[in-house]
Amino acid sequence: DSGRDDDGEGGSEEDDSEDRSKAEEGRSESDEEIEIEHSPDQEVETVVEPPEHSGGSPRSLSSVDCPPSSSLGQPTALKHYRPRPPLACPASHLYLAPRDQAGMKRRRVLGFEGGARGNLVWQPATGLFVYSSGCVVIAEDLSNGEQRHFVGHVEEVSTLAAQHDSQVLASASPAFGSTPCEIRIWRTDTGKCSKVLTFHSHAVTCMDYSRDDRFLLSLGTFQENALAVWSSVDYSLLTATNLSLAAHELRWDPSTAYEFTTVGAGGSVIFWLLEEEPGGRGCKLKTHEPEVPAELLQEHPKESLEFTSLCYGPDSTLFVGSNTGLLTLWDTRENRCVMYWKTGSSEIGVVFCSGGKLLTGNTAGSLQLWSVDTTVSPPAVTMETAMEIDGGVFSAAFDAKAELGLVGTSADTVWYINWPERSRVKLVSGHADQNLCRCPAW
């Protein structure tokens, strides 16, 4: 597809309060917005229980001894999402074509948002391929390059998540000025936004749907460290809590519908259990944070160790990458680290495990393919091959055999990877180093 090598991008905008208000007024009337009041001073027990619902909006919950977000400091891990500074100037005039004249219509969006995290979704079973460029979400047909555009975000999209049946997509964008941080829920068949959720105060760095698609998790950036659990039935907030340290990624356990894991700063690996109250009265969260092996901390002090990526493997295993190139293997039955090894010196941005294969992608643009055997003790891990691409890896999706996949980079590019043939093809080109006119989405 020659059009894929052309340079272009859906840009982000910088507007004053008046322009933001106009943009908000221009939303579709079908969008339903859920506003949730924060209660940052409220303290609860370690087991987080949802507030009683009596027709009003649920509240944000804070965990015990959680310091103010200003004292937590910005994490050093590159995996943590940070909004790019807006480069576009607000429009000084607005032109609407008369009824008898043709106006401008978006035909194609060129480019990939390399500053986002986890903003590429590919589900081979259904053919769904979705990524973001600026504030536009793009669904593309890989067979012919045709695009459909999901438009509604005012700021750049920070991350994406799709249900396993490919029917529903969630996208998030950060707060800026008078525009709140948003999570938009889309129908992939129509491209229509069905819900707009406004809970997080700054930005969302990661989202994930549960195995049965009943729950959606959203993880806020370091300014708030908020973790929220949403019901995918009506997208009401079930429960929420604030983590004591910044978390960089979360994933549901594919073998159960109620367990997930978060990883982040301070060498934190937290195993979570979601429990539903009898009669559907709400949910509560239970946590367990295992100790990092002492010998590992001797080489990598806990103050500087940040776990940046994770993926569940076979036989109740969990692979967790770090900002130092360290890859750890955890037993999720006993919640303990069983082994670790160095993959290099660069931060690991992506970990993927399936079909006896393990894939790692780091911030230096290196992809590594490993063979994994978890049936022996200790597990056997051997690197098979490696491949270099043009930017840091923060988004990736592969098939069930980990042979074919798509990888998004910090260089604003998307690559098609074929491991059996040891080949790579650039599907989407970036233009971060070129002087082009940036226009907001219309």
Secondary structure, DSSP 8 states (H G I E B T S, - for coil): -GGGGS----B-----HHHHHHHHHTS-TT--EEE-B--TT-B--SSB-----SSS--B--B-TT---HHHH-----TTS-------S---S------TTS------------TTSSS-EEEETTTTEEEEEETTEEEEE-TTT--EEEEE--SS---EEEE-TTSSEEEEEE--BTTB--EEEEEETTT--EEEEEE--SS-EEEEEE-TTSSEEEEEE-TTT-EEEEEETTT--EEEEEE-SS-EEEEEE-TT-SSEEEEEEGGGEEEEEEEEE-GGG--EEEEEE-----HHHHHHS-TTT--EEEEEEETTTEEEEEETTSEEEEEETTTTEEEEEEE--SS-EEEEEEETTEEEEEETTSEEEEEEEE-SSSS-EEEEEEEEE-SS-EEEEEE-TTSSEEEEEETTS-EEEEETTTTEEEEEE---TTS-----B--
